[in-house]
Amino acid sequence: MAEQPGVVIVGSGLGGYGLAREVRRRDKTVPIVVITADGGEAYTKPMLSAAFGLGKDPAALIQKSAAALAAELSLRVMTRHRLEAIDRDHHRLVLRRPDETRSEISYQHLVLALGADPRPYRVDGSTGAGLFSVNDLDDYAAWREALRPGARVLLIGAGLIGCEFANDLAGAGFQVTLVDPAPWPLGRLLPPDLGTAMAQALSGIGITLHLGRSVVSFTPGQAHLDDGTVVGFDRGLTAIGLLPRTGLASAAGLAVGRGILVDRALRTSDPDIYALGDCAETEAGLQPFIAPLLAQTKALAATLTGTETPLTLPALPVVVKTPALPTSLCPPPPGAEGHWRIEATDSLLAAHFLTPEGTLLGFALCGAQAAAEARRLVSTLPPLLA
């Protein structure tokens, strides 16, 4: 007879294992299976962009093995199994291993914690330029293996992850060049004054910035920018954003938008299938940060163990791991009407996003007091989901 586990979770990141831990805390006996395409090691993904500064290689980033987690949480972890299809009619998943063998597993409640894929990057010559992207521990191990001390690193994308990687690599002695079409780093998150301060801080630790510029083509060991500048590099890394993994959900007939659409209970258009994390689009939109993910795991665990619990999300600050200029922020809601008010002291450059009536809807803070001030301000903001 086919196995019928209580909860099958596809994905072993912070969302997948976090949910398994919360479910087990509430129910000691419900069968739980975690399916993962990688080795199933537990690690904190945000630490990948700060590993050099932490003095950790890929192996040292691992907190627990899949076997250790399986024993600790009394669950089954199926490593190196990739989800190939969801058979909703029969509550069954089709899985594929690296050797191309297939297997199936039944589910009662299915949770998709699939994450997101790096946004594809394509310009003339890019496919032969040896560019890397880092989205998980396996990617990071390959990236670290390719690096040599003092190498020239071309980093494409000056968003949150790009700036964190740039800071970490520069601090480890690499020659870093950062390219982005936006006029300042963190262009979607920081207003101009704070973006300028971030650019100055990154330049101050030796990073070469080409802002407002794009790579138009590659030749061996060289990136050609749209202003005619030629950047030589030994290794290249792209960090231009992520796309939620929606393909399998769409193929199974689930409703998708930018992500897999879920209601306040994180339930998809199929009542027995849920989604959380980077792949899920909640009523508050995509929430690609850690604090909302942790809130999702707690709410969904309660629902899966018998207490229907709608997701609530307070305003949650984001910490940018750039020691060159410590930064914390809480972006205003998309499309919000208002303006940025800038204030500066010796230890803090602050931007407050205010409505025409003067209500605070978001903030961005740079400097030594950024984290402390963020903790104070965040409680005054309206919730994302009440």
C-alpha positions as CSV (number, residue, x, y, z in Angstrom):
1,M,0.0,0.0,0.0
2,A,1.3,3.5,-0.9
3,E,2.7,5.5,2.0
4,Q,0.3,8.2,3.1
5,P,2.2,10.6,5.3
6,G,0.4,13.4,7.1
7,V,2.5,16.2,5.8
8,V,4.8,16.2,2.8
9,I,7.0,19.3,2.5
10,V,8.9,19.9,-0.8
11,G,12.0,22.0,0.1
12,S,14.5,21.8,2.8
13,G,15.4,25.5,3.3
14,L,14.5,27.7,6.2
15,G,10.8,27.4,5.2
16,G,10.7,23.7,4.8
17,Y,12.6,22.7,7.9
18,G,11.2,25.6,9.8
19,L,7.7,24.3,9.1
20,A,8.6,20.7,10.0
21,R,10.0,21.9,13.3
22,E,6.8,23.9,14.1
23,V,4.5,21.1,13.1
24,R,6.5,18.6,15.3
25,R,6.4,21.0,18.2
26,R,2.6,20.9,18.0
27,D,2.1,17.2,17.1
28,K,4.6,14.6,18.1
29,T,3.2,11.8,16.0
30,V,2.0,13.1,12.6
31,P,4.1,11.6,9.8
32,I,6.3,14.2,8.1
33,V,8.4,13.8,4.9
34,V,10.7,16.4,3.6
35,I,11.7,16.1,0.0
36,T,14.8,18.0,-1.3
37,A,16.7,18.2,-4.5
38,D,20.0,18.8,-2.6
39,G,21.7,17.1,0.3
40,G,19.2,18.3,2.8
41,E,21.8,20.0,5.1
42,A,20.4,22.6,7.4
43,Y,22.1,26.0,7.0
44,T,21.1,29.7,7.0
45,K,20.9,30.8,3.4
46,P,21.4,34.6,4.2
47,M,24.9,33.6,5.6
48,L,26.1,32.7,2.1
49,S,26.7,36.3,1.3
50,A,28.6,36.9,4.5
51,A,30.6,33.7,4.8
52,F,34.1,35.2,4.3
53,G,33.4,37.8,7.0
54,L,32.2,35.0,9.3
55,G,35.4,33.0,8.6
56,K,33.3,30.0,7.3
57,D,33.8,27.8,4.3
58,P,30.8,25.9,2.8
59,A,31.2,22.9,5.1
60,A,31.3,25.2,8.2
61,L,28.0,26.8,7.2
62,I,26.2,23.5,7.7
63,Q,24.4,23.4,11.0
64,K,23.1,19.9,10.9
65,S,23.0,17.0,8.4
66,A,19.8,15.7,6.9
67,A,20.2,12.5,9.0
68,A,20.6,14.5,12.2
69,L,17.5,16.5,11.5
70,A,15.5,13.4,10.6
71,A,16.4,11.9,13.9
72,E,15.9,15.1,15.9
73,L,12.4,15.8,14.5
74,S,11.3,12.2,13.9
75,L,10.7,12.7,10.2
76,R,11.9,11.3,6.9
77,V,14.2,13.3,4.6
78,M,14.4,12.2,1.0
79,T,17.6,13.9,-0.3
80,R,18.6,14.3,-4.0
81,H,15.0,13.8,-5.1
82,R,13.6,16.4,-7.5
83,L,9.9,17.0,-7.8
84,E,8.9,16.3,-11.4
85,A,5.1,16.4,-11.3
86,I,2.1,16.8,-8.9
87,D,-0.8,14.4,-9.5
88,R,-3.6,16.2,-7.7
89,D,-6.3,13.7,-8.6
90,H,-4.5,10.9,-6.9
91,H,-2.6,12.9,-4.2
92,R,0.7,11.7,-5.5
93,L,4.1,13.2,-6.4
94,V,6.4,12.0,-9.1
95,L,10.1,12.3,-8.1
96,R,13.3,11.9,-10.0
97,R,16.8,11.2,-8.7
98,P,20.1,12.3,-10.4
99,D,20.4,8.8,-11.9
100,E,17.1,9.4,-13.7
101,T,15.2,6.8,-11.7
102,R,11.7,7.8,-10.8
103,S,9.6,7.1,-7.7
104,E,6.2,8.2,-6.4
105,I,5.0,9.2,-2.9
106,S,1.5,10.0,-1.8
107,Y,0.5,12.9,0.3
108,Q,-2.4,14.0,2.6
109,H,-1.3,17.6,3.0
110,L,1.3,18.9,0.5
111,V,3.4,22.0,1.3
112,L,5.4,23.6,-1.5
113,A,8.5,25.4,-0.1
114,L,10.2,25.5,-3.5
115,G,12.0,28.8,-3.2
116,A,13.0,30.8,-6.2
117,D,15.5,30.6,-9.1
118,P,18.1,33.2,-10.0
119,R,16.8,35.5,-12.7
120,P,18.3,34.5,-16.0
121,Y,21.1,36.7,-17.3
122,R,21.7,36.8,-21.0
123,V,23.8,39.2,-23.1
124,D,26.1,38.6,-26.0
125,G,28.8,36.2,-24.9
126,S,27.4,35.6,-21.4
127,T,26.9,31.8,-21.9
128,G,30.6,31.3,-22.4
129,A,31.8,33.8,-19.8
130,G,31.7,31.3,-16.9
131,L,29.3,33.3,-14.8
132,F,28.1,31.9,-11.5
133,S,24.9,32.5,-9.5
134,V,24.5,31.5,-5.9
135,N,21.1,30.3,-4.7
136,D,21.9,27.5,-2.3
137,L,24.8,25.7,-0.5
138,D,25.7,23.6,-3.5
139,D,26.0,26.8,-5.7
140,Y,28.1,28.5,-3.0
141,A,30.5,25.5,-2.7
142,A,31.0,25.6,-6.5
143,W,31.6,29.4,-6.4
144,R,34.1,29.1,-3.5
145,E,35.9,26.3,-5.3
146,A,36.3,28.5,-8.4
147,L,37.8,31.5,-6.5
148,R,41.5,32.0,-6.1
149,P,43.1,34.4,-3.6
150,G,43.1,38.0,-4.8
151,A,41.0,37.2,-7.9
152,R,39.3,39.9,-9.9
153,V,35.6,39.4,-9.3
154,L,32.9,41.0,-11.5
155,L,29.6,41.2,-9.7
156,I,26.5,42.1,-11.8
157,G,23.7,43.5,-9.7
158,A,23.9,46.0,-6.8
159,G,20.7,45.0,-5.1
160,L,20.7,43.6,-1.5
161,I,22.4,40.3,-2.3
162,G,24.9,41.9,-4.7
163,C,25.9,44.5,-2.2
164,E,26.3,41.9,0.5
165,F,28.5,39.7,-1.7
166,A,30.5,42.7,-2.8
167,N,31.2,43.8,0.7
168,D,32.1,40.2,1.8
169,L,34.4,39.6,-1.1
170,A,36.2,42.9,-0.8
171,G,36.8,42.3,2.9
172,A,38.4,38.9,2.0
173,G,40.9,40.6,-0.3
174,F,39.3,40.1,-3.7
175,Q,39.3,42.9,-6.3
176,V,35.6,43.5,-6.8
177,T,33.9,45.4,-9.6
178,L,30.2,46.0,-9.2
179,V,28.0,46.9,-12.2
180,D,24.3,47.9,-12.1
181,P,22.0,50.0,-14.3
182,A,20.6,51.8,-11.3
183,P,22.2,55.1,-10.3
184,W,23.0,54.0,-6.8
185,P,23.2,50.7,-4.9
186,L,20.1,49.2,-3.5
187,G,18.2,51.3,-6.0
188,R,14.8,49.8,-5.2
189,L,15.2,50.0,-1.5
190,L,17.1,53.2,-0.7
191,P,16.3,56.8,-1.6
192,P,19.1,58.8,-3.4
193,D,20.8,60.3,-0.3
194,L,21.2,56.9,1.4
195,G,22.1,55.2,-1.9
196,T,24.9,57.7,-2.4
197,A,26.1,57.0,1.1
198,M,26.2,53.3,0.3
199,A,28.1,53.9,-2.9
200,Q,30.7,55.9,-1.0
201,A,31.0,53.3,1.7
202,L,31.5,50.4,-0.9
203,S,34.0,52.5,-2.8
204,G,35.8,53.2,0.5
205,I,36.6,49.5,1.0
206,G,38.1,49.2,-2.5
207,I,35.1,48.2,-4.6
208,T,35.0,49.7,-8.1
209,L,31.5,50.8,-9.0
210,H,30.0,51.2,-12.5
211,L,26.5,52.5,-11.6
212,G,24.0,53.5,-14.3
213,R,25.9,51.1,-16.5
214,S,25.1,47.7,-18.1
215,V,27.2,44.9,-19.5
216,V,26.4,44.7,-23.2
217,S,28.8,41.8,-24.2
218,F,31.6,39.5,-23.0
219,T,34.8,38.4,-24.6
220,P,37.2,36.0,-22.8
221,G,38.0,37.5,-19.4
222,Q,36.4,40.8,-20.3
223,A,33.0,42.5,-19.8
224,H,32.2,45.4,-22.2
225,L,29.9,48.1,-20.7
226,D,27.5,50.3,-22.5
227,D,29.7,53.3,-22.2
228,G,32.7,51.6,-23.8
229,T,34.5,50.6,-20.6
230,V,36.1,47.2,-20.6
231,V,36.3,45.4,-17.2
232,G,38.8,42.5,-16.9
233,F,37.8,39.8,-14.5
234,D,38.7,36.3,-13.4
235,R,35.4,35.2,-12.0
236,G,31.9,36.6,-12.5
237,L,28.8,36.4,-10.3
238,T,25.3,37.5,-11.2
239,A,22.9,38.8,-8.5
240,I,20.0,40.3,-10.4
241,G,17.1,39.0,-8.5
242,L,15.0,35.8,-8.1
243,L,11.9,34.4,-9.8
244,P,9.5,32.3,-7.7
245,R,9.4,28.6,-8.8
246,T,5.9,28.4,-10.1
247,G,6.3,26.0,-13.1
248,L,5.3,22.8,-11.3
249,A,2.3,24.4,-9.6
250,S,1.1,25.9,-12.9
251,A,1.5,22.5,-14.7
252,A,-0.6,21.0,-11.9
253,G,-3.4,23.5,-12.5
254,L,-2.8,25.6,-9.4
255,A,-3.4,29.3,-9.6
256,V,-0.3,31.3,-10.0
257,G,0.6,35.0,-10.4
258,R,4.0,36.3,-9.7
259,G,4.2,33.4,-7.3
260,I,2.0,30.5,-6.3
261,L,-1.2,32.2,-5.1
262,V,-2.2,31.5,-1.5
263,D,-4.9,32.7,0.8
264,R,-4.5,33.9,4.4
265,A,-4.1,30.3,5.5
266,L,-1.3,29.8,2.9
267,R,-3.6,27.4,1.1
268,T,-3.4,27.3,-2.7
269,S,-6.4,26.9,-5.1
270,D,-6.2,23.2,-4.1
271,P,-7.4,22.8,-0.5
272,D,-4.9,20.1,0.2
273,I,-1.9,22.0,-1.1
274,Y,-0.1,24.9,0.6
275,A,2.8,27.1,-0.3
276,L,5.2,29.3,1.7
277,G,8.4,31.3,1.3
278,D,9.9,32.7,-1.8
279,C,7.6,30.7,-4.1
280,A,4.3,31.9,-2.5
281,E,2.4,35.1,-3.3
282,T,0.4,36.1,-0.3
283,E,-2.3,38.8,0.0
284,A,0.7,41.1,0.9
285,G,2.5,40.1,-2.2
286,L,5.8,38.2,-2.4
287,Q,7.7,38.3,0.8
288,P,11.3,37.3,0.1
289,F,12.7,37.9,3.5
290,I,13.3,35.8,6.6
291,A,11.0,37.4,9.1
292,P,7.8,36.9,7.0
293,L,8.9,33.4,6.3
294,L,9.2,32.6,10.0
295,A,5.7,34.0,10.6
296,Q,4.4,31.8,7.7
297,T,5.8,28.6,9.3
298,K,4.1,29.3,12.6
299,A,0.7,30.1,11.1
300,L,0.8,27.2,8.7
301,A,1.9,24.7,11.3
302,A,-1.1,25.6,13.4
303,T,-3.4,25.1,10.5
304,L,-1.9,21.8,9.5
305,T,-2.3,20.5,13.1
306,G,-6.0,21.4,13.4
307,T,-6.2,25.1,14.3
308,E,-7.0,27.1,11.2
309,T,-4.8,30.2,11.6
310,P,-4.7,33.1,9.2
311,L,-1.3,34.7,8.5
312,T,-0.7,38.0,10.1
313,L,2.4,40.0,9.3
314,P,3.5,43.0,11.3
315,A,5.9,45.5,9.6
316,L,9.2,43.7,9.6
317,P,12.6,45.3,9.2
318,V,15.3,44.0,6.8
319,V,19.0,44.1,7.8
320,V,21.5,44.5,5.0
321,K,24.7,42.8,5.8
322,T,27.1,45.4,4.6
323,P,29.6,46.1,7.4
324,A,31.0,49.0,5.3
325,L,27.7,50.8,6.1
326,P,25.3,49.0,8.4
327,T,21.8,49.4,7.0
328,S,18.3,48.5,8.1
329,L,15.1,49.2,6.2
330,C,11.4,48.7,6.0
331,P,10.2,49.6,2.5
332,P,6.9,51.4,2.2
333,P,4.0,49.5,0.5
334,P,4.2,49.4,-3.3
335,G,2.5,52.3,-4.8
336,A,2.2,54.2,-1.5
337,E,1.8,58.0,-1.9
338,G,4.3,60.0,0.1
339,H,7.8,61.4,0.2
340,W,11.2,60.7,1.9
341,R,12.3,63.0,4.7
342,I,16.1,62.8,5.3
343,E,17.7,63.4,8.7
344,A,21.4,63.0,9.6
345,T,23.4,62.7,12.8
346,D,27.0,61.6,13.4
347,S,25.9,58.0,13.8
348,L,22.8,57.7,11.6
349,L,21.6,58.7,8.2
350,A,17.8,58.3,8.3
351,A,15.1,58.4,5.7
352,H,11.5,58.3,6.8
353,F,8.7,57.7,4.2
354,L,5.7,59.9,5.1
355,T,2.3,60.2,3.7
356,P,1.0,63.6,2.8
357,E,-0.7,63.6,6.2
358,G,2.6,62.8,7.9
359,T,2.0,59.1,8.7
360,L,5.2,57.0,8.7
361,L,4.9,54.1,6.2
362,G,8.5,53.0,5.9
363,F,12.1,53.9,6.6
364,A,15.7,53.3,5.6
365,L,18.6,53.7,8.0
366,C,22.3,53.7,7.5
367,G,25.0,53.9,10.2
368,A,26.1,52.5,13.5
369,Q,22.7,53.1,15.1
370,A,20.7,51.7,12.2
371,A,19.6,48.4,13.8
372,A,18.7,49.9,17.1
373,E,16.7,52.7,15.5
374,A,14.9,50.1,13.2
375,R,13.8,48.2,16.3
376,R,12.3,51.4,17.7
377,L,10.6,52.5,14.5
378,V,9.1,49.3,13.2
379,S,6.5,49.0,16.0
380,T,5.0,52.3,14.8
381,L,4.3,51.1,11.3
382,P,1.0,49.7,10.1
383,P,1.0,45.9,9.7
384,L,1.4,44.2,6.3
385,L,-1.4,41.8,7.1
386,A,-3.6,42.5,10.2
